[in-house]
Every structure is written in C-alpha cells, then in structure tokens.
Amino acid sequence: MVDAPHPTVSMPTQRSCPFDPPDGYTPLREQERITRMSYPDGSPGWLITRHAEAKELLTHKSFSARQEGIISPVPTELQYDGRAADPGAFAKTDDPIHSQYRKLVTGFFTVRRTRQLAPMIERIVHEQLDDLEKAGPGADLVEVFTESVPSRVMCEMIGVPESERKTLQRHVETLGRLSCTVPEALAAVSGMSGFLSRFVPARMDDPRDDLLGDLIRGGQLNEQELMGMAATLITGAFDTTGNMLAMGVFTLLEHPDQLARLREDPELMAGAVEELLRFLTISHLGASRWALEDVEFAGQAIKKGEVVTVALPAVNRDPERYNNPDQLDIGRTDHGHLALGHGVHQCLGQHLARTILRVGYEALFDRFPTLRLTVPGDEVPMRDDFVHYGPRSLPVTWDD
C-alpha cells in the first residue's frame, strides 16, 4: 500500500468522437489501477478506469452508495451537501434499507414479468412509429420516438396519466442537466413533488391494477415512501433508456456495416443490444461510492469519506477485458459489461430496458428500412451537459 501524491487529475469530459468515451481516459487507464483525482469542490478522491477494479469496488463492503457522502465528479451547482436520500429513494441507500425497499418492486422487473409486458411495449413502440410516419421525413426521432417510448411504458406501469407525462419529462430533463441552476432545480423538484403529492394520496384512496396499486395494497409503505419510490422509478426510466435508444439508432446509422449485418441476421439483435450498451455506455459520469472507513484498495490507501468514481464508459473499453474494445461488433459474444452497473445496485429495470431497446430497434428499422440522418453525423447535437449522454435531437428521413 502506498501513499498517493497530491491530486492533480480532473475527470475527463471532452470527446473527439460522439461514440467514444472522453479521450483523457485512455492514458489514465494505461498508467494506474486507480487514479488520484481532485473533485470540483477541492476534495481528494479517486477515479477507476479499469474493468476488474470497477467490479471489485461496486461489490466492496467498505464503500457506500448513500447519497450523503457522494460528490459530483464534474462541476455543477446540484450537490447533495450531506443530505440523506428521501424515504423510498432506495437507489441512493445501502443495505439493509436498500434491500428492504428494492425487494418490494423487484418482482415487477423480472425476466418473466418483462415478457408479460412485451405486448404493451410493442403497442407503444408502434404507436410512436405511427406518429413518426405522420410527422413525415425530417422529423426529430428523439422528440417523436425515443424519449416517448420508455416514459410511456413507465407511466403505464405506475398509472401516471398521459396528460402528466411530458411535464414530468421536462422536470427529469432539468434535473439531469449538469448546468442546471439551483432555482431551476428547485422549480423542477417542486413540480415533481407537487404532482406526486396529489397523485399518490389519490391512488392510496383508489388503488388501481398497476405497480403503484400493488405497493399500496401491500401496506408496507407510507405516503412519503410511496412518493419516493415513484420518483425513483420515474427518474430512473425516463432519461436512461430513451437516451440509449436514441444513441443506439445514431450509432447504427453511422456504422452501416453493422446495421447491414443486423438486417441480414435478426437473430443478432439480443447480442447487438448488449454490444451497444457496452460500446456506448451512456452513463456520462459513471458510478460513485465513498469509503466508510480507511481501506486499502487497488494498492492505494483510501481514507474514510473519500469518494471513488467508476468511469463506466472507460471501464467498458478496457483492453484487458475485451478484444478490440474500441470496435463495435454486434456479433460479439463476450459481454459482461458494466453499463447497467454491478452488484446490489445493478439497474433494477435492466430486463425492461433491454426489452424496450430490442423491440424499439427491431420495429424502427423494419418499419423504415431506408431510415437515415438528414444532417452529417458530426452535426448531430449531443447531450454533453447531462448525466446521461445521447443526442439532443436526431433529424431523420426515409423513402416513402
């Protein structure tokens, strides 16, 4: 174990290619198992860019996911400032609280339950493709299709009225923007909580046949916990899968050889989804944990309270883990990526997300076989300023 020098490295954020991680990760990964890093508030911490160390950290009992110890690895006005997560917001807690909450909803996101949801997902996908066709060539695929599909799926699962969906979508987008100001964030939080404070009590009086209704009938959560749970599911579903759906389409359109392989052999789709998740890894800021105690990790002495950030986009391009990691290969069979996390905090909705992506990609390219961008790829505006990476818009056209 060695004492680390004074931190000098900041988290890389600049990308020279929209499909690749920030350029600065590669030399860091080649130099150290774990890199000393300075966080924006001046706190010393650590950065992980290798796959093996990432898996180890995300299951290490000496590191916590609790919100109160997390610091953003990039500058933003929206810091947690030592505040604990709201009741029911299980993603930002540790066991036993995390598992107590999570087990109440795990059954809604199993492989079996997701298969049962497939007809609903397919219906929503095709309805949004109908809207895309009505919008005509030149439509923005993000606005008409990719951001709508996962948000509609989650709203139907929870019972959120369609009339509220786009407003909630705007609130989630505001909170995911790194340049969001405190007043903007407060307005978005107020809007979200205002909706939930009306919606949840009304459903407690009249539980429906949906996910929220089952939680209410279970009787294990109070009103505040139900609100926190609903907020967690909404924010977790709206932003992530929609960006991945858009980013995958953009990537395939810009890699026509891979798209051609997929069209020739539709059986490759399941593997293609996994490869796109690995190759793109839209979690722009990765995953962070903080040390509960002084601990030796990856040959370094990490002090209690120090934050360690896993650079997931870099981890999933680790040449020690993958052959030709910077090459998109939809036929790749060795997956094991960490795009959806690892350990007890691995994405609750991973099976649902995979199904939405598979159905979405299949239906889109089947319905519009001549789909193409209306602008050069390097002119597509990207969400560099968001927690989750993806295109801000994706103008597309096709032959009638």
C-alpha positions in Angstrom: 0.0 0.0 0.0 1.3 3.4 -1.0 0.5 7.0 0.0 -0.9 8.8 -3.0 0.6 12.1 -4.2 -1.4 15.3 -4.2 -4.3 15.0 -6.6 -3.8 16.7 -10.0 -6.2 14.8 -12.3 -9.8 16.0 -13.0 -12.4 13.8 -14.6 -12.1 13.8 -18.4 -15.2 15.0 -20.2 -14.1 16.1 -23.7 -14.9 13.7 -26.5 -13.4 13.8 -30.0 -16.0 11.2 -31.3 -19.6 11.0 -30.1 -19.4 7.2 -29.9 -16.3 7.0 -27.8 -15.5 7.9 -24.1 -13.7 11.1 -23.4 -10.2 10.9 -24.8 -8.5 11.5 -21.4 -9.4 8.1 -20.0 -7.0 6.1 -22.1 -3.7 7.3 -20.7 -5.1 7.1 -17.2 -6.1 3.5 -17.7 -2.7 2.7 -19.1 -0.9 4.2 -16.1 -2.6 3.2 -12.9 -5.0 0.6 -11.5 -6.7 3.6 -9.8 -6.0 7.3 -10.3 -5.9 10.0 -7.7 -8.4 12.7 -8.7 -9.5 16.1 -7.5 -13.2 16.8 -7.2 -14.7 20.2 -8.2 -15.0 21.3 -4.6 -11.3 20.5 -4.0 -11.9 17.2 -2.2 -9.3 14.5 -2.9 -10.8 11.3 -4.4 -10.2 8.5 -6.9 -11.0 7.5 -10.4 -11.3 3.9 -11.8 -10.9 3.3 -15.5 -10.3 -0.5 -15.4 -12.9 -3.3 -15.5 -11.5 -5.5 -12.8 -11.2 -2.7 -10.3 -14.6 -1.4 -11.1 -16.3 -4.8 -10.4 -14.4 -5.1 -7.2 -15.3 -1.6 -6.0 -19.0 -2.0 -6.8 -19.3 -5.0 -4.5 -16.9 -3.9 -1.8 -18.4 -3.7 1.7 -16.2 -0.8 2.7 -17.7 1.5 0.1 -21.2 3.2 0.3 -23.7 4.4 -2.3 -25.5 6.5 0.3 -26.4 9.9 -1.1 -25.0 11.9 1.8 -21.3 11.1 1.0 -21.4 11.4 -2.8 -19.8 14.3 -4.6 -20.3 15.1 -8.3 -17.0 14.4 -10.2 -17.7 17.4 -12.5 -18.7 21.0 -11.7 -22.4 21.5 -11.0 -24.5 23.6 -8.7 -26.5 20.5 -7.7 -24.6 18.8 -4.9 -26.2 16.7 -2.2 -24.4 18.6 0.6 -24.6 15.7 3.0 -28.3 15.2 2.7 -29.7 11.7 3.0 -32.0 10.3 0.4 -35.7 10.7 0.7 -37.7 7.8 2.1 -38.3 5.3 -0.6 -35.4 6.5 -2.8 -33.7 3.2 -2.5 -31.1 3.7 -5.2 -29.2 6.1 -3.0 -29.1 4.0 0.1 -27.2 1.0 1.4 -28.4 -2.3 2.8 -30.5 -3.2 4.8 -32.6 -0.1 3.8 -31.8 -0.6 0.1 -32.8 -4.3 0.0 -35.9 -3.7 2.1 -37.2 -1.2 -0.4 -35.9 -2.8 -3.5 -37.4 -6.3 -2.8 -40.8 -4.7 -2.8 -40.5 -3.8 -6.5 -38.1 -6.4 -7.8 -40.9 -8.7 -8.8 -42.2 -6.1 -11.3 -38.9 -6.2 -13.2 -38.0 -9.9 -13.5 -37.4 -11.5 -16.9 -40.8 -13.3 -16.6 -42.7 -10.1 -15.8 -40.9 -8.2 -18.6 -42.0 -10.9 -21.0 -45.6 -10.3 -19.9 -45.1 -6.6 -20.5 -43.9 -7.2 -24.1 -47.3 -6.7 -25.8 -47.7 -3.3 -24.1 -44.2 -2.3 -25.0 -44.8 -3.4 -28.6 -48.1 -1.4 -28.8 -46.4 1.8 -27.5 -43.5 1.4 -29.9 -45.8 1.0 -32.9 -48.0 3.9 -31.8 -45.0 6.2 -31.6 -43.8 4.9 -35.0 -47.2 5.8 -36.4 -46.6 9.3 -35.0 -43.2 9.4 -36.7 -44.7 8.5 -40.0 -47.3 11.2 -39.6 -44.6 13.7 -38.8 -43.0 12.8 -42.1 -39.4 12.9 -43.3 -37.3 15.4 -41.5 -38.9 14.6 -38.1 -36.8 14.5 -34.9 -36.6 10.9 -33.8 -35.7 11.9 -30.2 -38.8 14.0 -29.8 -41.3 11.8 -31.6 -40.0 8.3 -30.7 -37.0 7.6 -28.5 -37.9 9.8 -25.5 -41.6 8.9 -25.6 -41.4 5.1 -25.6 -39.7 4.4 -22.2 -41.6 7.3 -20.5 -44.9 5.9 -21.7 -44.0 2.4 -20.6 -43.2 3.5 -17.1 -46.2 5.8 -16.9 -48.5 2.8 -17.8 -46.7 0.6 -15.3 -47.2 3.1 -12.4 -50.5 4.5 -13.6 -49.4 8.1 -14.3 -51.9 9.8 -16.6 -50.6 10.5 -20.1 -51.6 14.2 -19.6 -48.8 14.5 -17.0 -46.1 12.6 -18.8 -44.4 15.4 -20.8 -44.4 17.8 -17.8 -42.7 15.1 -15.7 -40.3 14.5 -18.6 -39.3 18.2 -18.6 -38.6 18.0 -14.8 -36.5 14.9 -15.2 -34.5 16.5 -18.0 -33.9 19.7 -16.0 -32.6 17.7 -13.0 -30.3 15.7 -15.3 -28.6 18.8 -16.8 -25.2 19.5 -15.2 -25.5 23.2 -15.8 -28.9 23.3 -14.1 -29.0 26.2 -11.6 -30.3 25.9 -8.1 -33.5 27.9 -8.9 -34.2 25.7 -11.9 -33.6 22.6 -9.9 -35.9 23.8 -7.1 -38.6 24.5 -9.6 -38.3 21.0 -11.1 -38.3 19.3 -7.7 -41.3 21.4 -6.7 -43.1 20.4 -9.9 -42.3 16.7 -9.4 -43.2 16.7 -5.7 -46.3 18.7 -6.4 -47.5 16.1 -8.8 -46.7 13.2 -6.6 -48.3 14.8 -3.5 -51.6 14.9 -5.5 -51.2 11.6 -7.4 -50.1 9.2 -4.6 -52.7 10.1 -2.0 -55.4 9.9 -4.6 -54.2 6.4 -5.6 -54.0 5.4 -1.9 -57.7 6.1 -1.7 -58.3 4.3 -5.0 -55.5 1.8 -5.8 -55.5 0.6 -9.4 -54.3 -2.6 -11.1 -50.7 -1.4 -11.6 -47.4 -1.3 -9.9 -48.3 1.5 -7.5 -51.6 -0.1 -6.7 -49.8 -3.3 -5.7 -47.4 -1.4 -3.5 -50.3 0.4 -1.8 -52.3 -2.8 -1.3 -49.1 -4.4 0.2 -49.4 -1.9 3.1 -45.6 -1.7 3.8 -45.0 1.8 2.6 -46.4 5.1 3.9 -47.3 8.1 1.8 -43.8 9.6 1.8 -42.2 6.3 0.9 -44.6 5.7 -1.9 -43.8 9.2 -3.3 -40.0 8.5 -3.0 -40.4 5.1 -4.7 -42.5 6.6 -7.6 -40.0 9.4 -8.1 -37.1 6.9 -8.2 -38.9 4.8 -10.9 -39.9 7.8 -12.9 -36.4 9.4 -12.9 -34.7 6.1 -13.5 -36.8 5.1 -16.5 -37.4 8.4 -18.3 -33.9 9.5 -19.1 -31.8 6.4 -19.3 -33.5 4.1 -21.8 -34.6 7.0 -24.0 -31.1 8.2 -24.5 -29.8 4.7 -25.1 -32.5 4.1 -27.7 -31.5 7.3 -29.5 -27.8 6.7 -29.2 -28.1 3.2 -30.5 -30.0 4.3 -33.6 -27.5 7.1 -34.2 -24.6 4.6 -33.9 -26.1 2.0 -36.2 -26.9 4.6 -38.8 -23.3 5.8 -38.7 -22.0 2.2 -38.7 -23.9 0.9 -41.8 -21.8 -2.3 -42.0 -23.1 -3.3 -38.5 -26.7 -2.3 -39.4 -26.5 -4.4 -42.6 -25.4 -7.4 -40.5 -28.3 -6.9 -38.2 -30.8 -6.7 -41.1 -29.3 -9.8 -42.7 -29.5 -11.8 -39.4 -32.2 -10.5 -37.0 -31.1 -13.2 -34.5 -28.2 -11.0 -33.7 -30.4 -8.4 -32.1 -30.1 -9.6 -28.4 -26.3 -9.6 -28.7 -26.4 -6.3 -30.6 -28.3 -4.6 -27.7 -25.6 -5.8 -25.2 -22.8 -4.6 -27.5 -24.4 -1.2 -27.9 -24.8 -0.9 -24.2 -21.1 -1.8 -23.8 -19.8 0.3 -26.6 -21.8 3.4 -25.8 -22.3 3.3 -22.0 -24.4 6.5 -21.8 -23.8 7.0 -18.0 -21.6 10.0 -18.6 -20.5 10.4 -15.0 -20.2 6.7 -14.1 -21.0 5.5 -10.6 -19.6 6.8 -7.4 -19.0 5.3 -3.9 -17.5 6.7 -0.8 -15.3 5.0 1.8 -16.9 4.0 5.1 -13.5 3.5 6.7 -9.8 3.8 5.9 -9.3 0.9 3.5 -6.6 -0.5 1.2 -7.9 -0.8 -2.4 -6.0 -1.5 -5.6 -2.8 -0.9 -3.8 -3.7 2.5 -2.5 -4.6 3.8 0.9 -8.1 5.3 0.7 -9.2 7.4 3.6 -12.7 7.3 5.2 -15.0 9.7 3.4 -13.1 9.8 0.2 -15.2 9.3 -3.0 -14.3 6.9 -5.7 -15.8 7.3 -9.2 -16.1 4.4 -11.6 -15.7 5.8 -15.2 -18.1 3.3 -16.7 -17.6 4.4 -20.4 -13.8 3.8 -19.9 -14.3 0.6 -18.0 -16.3 -1.0 -20.8 -13.5 -0.2 -23.3 -10.8 -1.8 -21.1 -8.5 -3.8 -23.5 -7.6 -6.2 -20.6 -11.2 -7.3 -20.6 -12.3 -7.0 -24.2 -10.6 -7.8 -27.5 -10.7 -4.8 -29.8 -12.7 -2.8 -27.3 -13.0 0.3 -29.5 -14.6 -1.7 -32.3 -18.4 -2.0 -32.5 -19.1 -5.7 -33.2 -22.8 -6.7 -32.9 -21.7 -10.3 -33.2 -19.6 -10.1 -30.0 -20.5 -12.9 -27.6 -18.2 -12.0 -24.7 -20.3 -9.3 -22.9 -20.0 -8.9 -19.2 -20.2 -5.1 -19.5 -21.0 -2.8 -16.5 -23.2 -0.3 -18.4 -26.1 -1.3 -16.1 -24.0 -1.4 -13.0 -22.9 -4.3 -10.9 -23.6 -5.8 -7.5 -26.7 -5.0 -5.3 -27.2 -1.7 -7.1 -27.2 -3.1 -10.6 -30.0 -1.4 -12.6 -33.4 -2.6 -11.3 -35.0 -2.2 -14.7 -32.3 -3.8 -16.7 -34.6 -6.5 -18.2 -37.2 -3.9 -19.0 -34.6 -1.7 -20.7 -33.3 -4.5 -22.8 -36.8 -5.4 -24.0 -37.6 -1.7 -24.9 -34.3 -1.4 -26.8 -34.8 -4.7 -28.6 -38.4 -4.0 -29.6 -37.6 -0.4 -30.4 -34.6 -1.1 -32.7 -36.4 -4.0 -34.4 -39.6 -2.2 -35.1 -37.9 1.1 -36.2 -35.6 -0.5 -38.8 -38.3 -2.8 -40.0 -40.8 0.0 -40.5 -38.3 2.4 -42.0 -35.7 0.3 -43.9 -34.3 3.4 -45.6 -34.0 5.4 -42.4 -31.1 7.9 -42.5 -30.0 11.1 -41.0 -30.8 14.4 -42.7 -27.5 16.0 -41.4 -23.9 14.8 -41.3 -23.2 12.7 -38.2 -20.8 15.3 -36.8 -23.6 17.9 -36.9 -25.9 15.9 -34.6 -26.1 17.9 -31.3 -25.0 15.9 -28.3 -26.0 16.0 -24.6 -22.5 16.7 -23.3 -24.0 18.6 -20.4 -26.2 15.8 -19.0 -25.8 13.0 -16.5 -26.8 10.6 -19.4 -25.2 11.0 -22.8 -27.0 10.9 -26.1 -28.2 13.1 -29.0 -30.3 16.1 -28.2 -32.1 15.6 -31.5 -31.9 13.2 -34.3 -33.4 14.5 -37.6 -34.1 11.6 -39.9 -35.7 10.9 -43.2 -36.7 7.9 -45.3 -38.1 7.0 -48.6 -41.9 6.8 -48.9 
